[in-house]
Amino acid sequence: MVVAMSFQTLYNLADAIWVSGRGPDSLSAVGFTFPFFFLAMALANGIGIGGGAAISRRIGADDRIGADKVAAHSIISSLILGGITCIVMLLLLPYAMEFMGATESALQLSIAYSRIIFLGSLFLFFNASAVSILRSEGDAKRAMVAMAVGGVVNIILDPIFIYVLEMGVSGAAIATLLSMFLTTLLTFYWLFIQKKTFVIFRFKGFRFDGHILYDIGRVGLPATVSQMSMSLMAFLLTTIIATVGGTIGVAVYTSGWRIVSIATLPMLGVASAVTAVTGAAYGASEFRKARTAYFYALRTGVSIELVLAVIVVVFAPQITWIFTWSEESQMLVPELEKFLRIAWVLLPTTPFGMLSSGLFQGTGKGIFALTATLIRTIVFTVPFAWILGVYLDWGLNGVWIGIAAAGLAYIPVVFGWACRYLKGLMRMESVDAKLEGSTPA
């Protein structure tokens, strides 16, 4: 998931940078589409994560036939859900974007961009499952190569379709569609033609097995809901921003949030490590090691993000230029610089949420991780942005300050929860040690 999210962030960043040269309306088209694309990605990753975890468990149990069945279920389920997602999005997106507050010009560009993007839903869903199957077998290298190839191709094709072929924002969507298709071709070749994988795909006489679907869903569903909550947050924030700042506000948010996402990418890797290390320590009932790993990762993560926050503040004008290099986007400069000089506060707060979720996931508390994400996105971020931006009528400044303030307010909640959870584990370890010591030799 870390690899997929990392390269998907780069896809979105590439689109935002190149499309910015076409002006605020084109850039806002990417912004209006993003919540829905993130929703589709959440569904795709959910099936992939659940299927990959189920395959790993069967490989560990030396159940090859079971692993083959899960792989077939994962691929077929992803294609069915991808087809449904494509149809639903194509039918509903125009109405949803109009509800969000897209102006007439931005709405037409948003529809043109999103329709092309969602024609690739089958590619998106297939890729998520295929890459997860490779990772479940321990083949992380090919999984990363598949995503990297798609990302690099997207970055190369964007300027060609947008400017050389003069296709504008539709060209950016075509570039993304082709990059996803290339990743599909690569993974399809590895899985079904080259066949150098542990699992063997057996589709002849295929029937859905309720137990396998449950096994995929019990891991994939919490991951899906967690990512869906972030999609909902993006939808609500975009609606609020369009209300107070119009197309300019959405364009600034589209660019600024990509910068924040890139700056927090290191925490995805650190959180993944926390999940692995704390999971191993928890399984061995060595809870002190889990605590040590969590606090060490937290200190490291905060230090990294503080450095990145300083870079964002100091080089805000240069970073802003990347997204406002054309004459058509010069009007975004003041507001985007303002966003960066406020949003840097979010960076050092990010490790508390991500690493606490990593701790909960590693120790088998997936519901805790999901609840923590819901608290951050729905309980804190959206209300803070609405109160300061709309209710108090502070406009875009209020929205940016609200997002930053929500990050700060969230720290004592999630960090306190993690510390209390670890304290409970320490008590369990102490009780176990006393019981062990009192057992006659």
Summary of the structure (lengths in Angstrom):
residues: 441
radius of gyration: 22.5
end to end distance: 47.2
largest distance: 81.8
contacts: 1630
relative contact order: 0.11
helix: 89%
strand: 0%
